[in-house]
Amino acid sequence: MAQPEPFLRPDQFWTDRELRANQTVIHLGCGPGFFLLPAARVVGPHGHIIGVDIREDMLREVEGQARREGLSDIIQTIRSDLEAGPTKAIKSHSADWTLLVNILPQADPKKIIREAKRVTKPGGIIITVEWLLSQTTIGPPVANRITRSEILSIIDELKLKLYKTFSPSPYHYGLLIKVEN
């Protein structure tokens, strides 16, 4: 019997992106930290991981997991409404990688991508992962998903550059967006 296709695998995700020790990752809309802990293990004690979410319960979950795994010194959480403007607790141009996973249709995608651009260093990468537009057995209704072309239009308007596309799972598409000077 064939094995079902894997869902998103955060350890493999970061390996495929070539995340390295001492780097900084910011995950906007981090939820319970699915991608944060694996990233913290890679960046190590001299790296920095920041999870941002509007929901305090999600941030408490991240903090509890980080504490249990001995990663509290690497992972920082920030409560913020990303649509309300710049997250003051995060300095501009501080991330090597900024991650946006399944968040763009839940908010104003231009505001979210603009904030991702602000916090990402020149030469850094914004990663977007969104549900494919085709009907899938899991995920939100197709009408609640954002198209690749909608994202490409926003990154063009914000003067960002599509660097690479990838398939993080059978249900998602991914874009690597380069932040230039």
N, C-alpha and C positions, 0 to 999 in steps of 0.2 A: 504494500500500500504506500502511495506517495506521501511524503511529508508535506504539510501545508507550507505555503510560502511564509517566510519570516516577516514579522512586523518590523518597525524601526528598532534597530539594535544600537544603543548609544555608544557602547565600547567600540564597535566596528565603525560607527559613524565618525568618531573622532580619529580613529586610525586612518580611515580613508581620506580625511581632510588634512592629515599630517600635522595635527596639533602637537606642539612640542613643550618640553619643560620650560618654565619661566614665562610663559605667555599669559595674556589676560583674555578671558572670555566673558562677555556679557550676554545673558539670555533675557531678552525682553518678553514678558509673558511666560515666565518659567514654570508656572504651575507647581506641582509637587517635586520638581527637581530631577526629572527623568534623565536629562542630559547633563546636569550639573555635577553630580558625584563622579561619573566616569571622567569628565573633563578635569576635575580636581585631582584625580589620581594621576593623570598625565602631566599636568602643569607642575605638580609637586609643590613643596613648601615655599618656593620663591616665585610661584605663579599666583594668579589671582582670578577668582571666579565670582561673578556678581549675578545674582538672580533677582529679577525685578518682576513684581506681580502686584495687582490691585487687591488681591485677596489675602488677608492676614493668615487664614487657615492654611493656605498653600505655603506661605513663607515659613510658618511654624513647622510644617512637615519637612521642608528643606532643612531647616535648622536642626531638627531632631535627628534626621538621617545623618547630617554632617557630624553632629556630636557623637552618635553611635559609631561612626566609621573613623573618628579621629581626624576629620577634615575641617573642623570649625575655624582653624586659623587661615584656611585657604578660601572658604566660601563665605561670602557676605550676602545678605538679603536686604532688599530695599522695597518698601511699599510705595507704589506710585501709580497714578492714573496716567498712562502714556498718552492719552488724547488731550490732557490738560496743558501740555507744553513740556519743555525740557525738564528732565529729572534732575533737579538741582544737586542731588547727592552724588551724581556721576559727572566727573570732569569731562570736558570735550576731548576728543581724540585720545581716549585711554584704552581702547580695546584692540587687540589684534584680530579678534573674531567677535562678531555680534550675531546672535542667533535669534531667528524668528520662526517658530514652528506652529503651524495651524492657528495663527493669531490674526492674520490680516483680515479675514472676513468678519471677525468679531468686533472690529473697531474701524476707524478711518485709516485705511492702509497708507495713505500718503503721510499722515502725521506719524505713524509708527515707523515707516521707512526713513522719514526725515530725522527722527530721533536716533535711529540706528546709524545713520550717516554722521550725525553730530558726535556720537560717542566712539566711533571707530577711527582709529589712527589712519593717516594717509598711508596707503599701501596695504591696509588691512582689508578684511573680507566680511561682508554681510552675507549670512547664509539664510535663505528662505526655504522652508519646507512647507508645502501645501498639498491638500488632497487633489488627486486627479479629477478632472471634470467629468469623467465617465462614471456611470453608476458602479459602486463597489458594494461588497457585502457588509462593510463596516464604514463608519464615518458619517458626517452630516449629509443631509439631502443635497443633491447636486446644485440646487438653486442657492444654497448657502455657501458655495465655494467660490474662490477667486481664480480667474483664469491667468495663465502665464502671460498672455498679452496685456492684461490689465496691469500686472506687476511691471512688465517691460516698459509700458507707457509711463508709469510713475518714475522708474529709475532713470528713464531718458529725461523726463522733466526736471528731476533733481540732479541732473548731470553726473550720474553714476554710470558705471560701465559693467555690462554683463561679462563676466570672466569665463564662466563655465556652467553647464547644466549637468545634472546627475539624477539618478533614480534611487532615492534612499530606501524605497520599499515598493512592492507591487501596487501600492495604493496612493503613492505620493510622487510629486515631482520636486526637484530641488534646483535652486539657482544660487550660484556663487557670484556675488556682486562686489566689484573692486571699488574701493574708495581711493580716489586720486587726490593729489594736492589741492 
